[in-house]
Amino acid sequence: MKKEYFTPLLLIMVSYGIYVLYAPFWMSIIVASLLAISTHHIQMGFLHLTGSRFWASTLSTLLLGILFFAPLGYFLFHISVMMQNLDPAIMSTMESKFRLWLEHLPPSLSRLEAKIEASLIKFDTTAFSQNIIAYASEIGSFAMSFLSGTLFILIFYFIAHYYGRDIFEFFKRSAHFPQQESTLIMFEMRSSMSVVFYSILATAVFEGALFGIAVGYMGYNGLLFGIMYGFASLIPVVGGVIMWLPFALFELSLGHTHNALFITLYTIIIISVIADTFVKPVIIKIINQRLIKPQEKINELIIFFAIIAGLATFGFWGMIIGPAITVLFLTLMKITEAQSEEISH
């Protein structure tokens, strides 16, 4: 074997060993790195305030944990407790109410009677009630797994902020990556991911707060269901429906027709139409103007589909990974196009 081939071959073998060694943590490392890129402006603000990279990274990590991961932990914990304390009689009451409605459906909806009846037959309330504890245990174990994963994300997030620049410069030198191309990639990723992250966070908080106020007025835990709606709103098109529809049906089963009508109209008109259609674009526009230059605006349709594809492929964290992959691809295409033009000239 020639001497010049030995080191590259050894590097490939060791790189594979590194991949296998850190396989359980790659998702956490990738998510933490992308979150660090997305919140670069916050890190720079803390760095300017404290003058210390360590304290800036610490404050950024604490802020992310409080604003993003603490609500998720609160949500998972309370859902598990609610499942364990759920009264099985409620399910039987709801089924009885639905069957009573089927007997009084208007003629125009009579064609739906067979489908609803079939759905009620498939849904065994007795079996569901018996398995509630099992479901609650599964949610509890998922919550513990999620929180442990969250801890690793926060650790890698701190490392990404504290050592990120040094790591990036090291890999850039090792790979002999051109300065101009590496700067362009980092700038595009930082600008695009910041807009995506802050838009997602602002929308979830805003719409979740609106829903939480409404259900809190109805006597429910406004904080819990506000958090649930906030994360559900991240799912395009149907996100809000999976929250307000069960509320409306539950209130109807209790005979609270006015509450069911209120939550339905409030969510559709105030949140879906006014907040999502008119207020949300204004929020995104403000974020775009504050974070990136006008001539470098992101195509919002591309980001929209990137979020959908990311959620479908990678699950919850796909809303961060999907846009990142898309932006990186477009940036590399832009670099390739520029290099081709230089060669042709």
C-alpha angles and dihedrals in degrees: 000000000000116000095236091057096052099074096046091048091049090048091054091050093047091045089056089050090052090050092052093043095054097033094116090055104042095097091050091047093049094046092046092049093049091047089050090052090047094052097043090120091057091049091050090049092053090044091054090047099047102024088219126103090205095055092040090054091045093051092046090052093048091048092051091048093050099043101036114019102032092063090050092052091047090050096049093045095050094044089054091050092046091052091051092050097041112130109233089210089069091065092050091048092051092049091051091050092051092050090050090052090051089061091055102041114139116249091253090063098040091105088065093056095083093049093048091046091051090050091051091051092052091048105074106197092190093054091044092052091049091050097046092100090049090050090048091051091051091050090047093051090046089050091053091047091048093048092049089050088048090055091055091047090053091048093050089043090058090047091049091054097041099042100016098105093047092047092048093049091048094053091043091055093043093050092041089230113177115256096231095050094045091049091050093049093049093046093049093046093047095048096043097043092047091056092046094048098045092043091052093046095046093047094047093048094044098047093038090054091051092051093043091054091052097049091040087058087053091055101261130121098281094188094052097045091040089058090047092051091046092058093039089054088065088071105085121238100351101041097099094041094061088060108040098037095061088047092052093047092047092051090048091052088055091050094250097134094162092054092049091050091046096052091045096051094038093053095043098043105030101032107023098036108026102027100033099036103036110015099039095059089051090053092049091047092053091048091049092050093048098045109033138030119261094244091056100054118152122240099248093203091059091049090047093055091041089058092048092048091046093051091048094048106034103021122226096353090050089089086071100032096046097059091041093057091044094049092046091051093049091047092051089048088052091051091047090051091051092048091050091052091051091052093048090052 
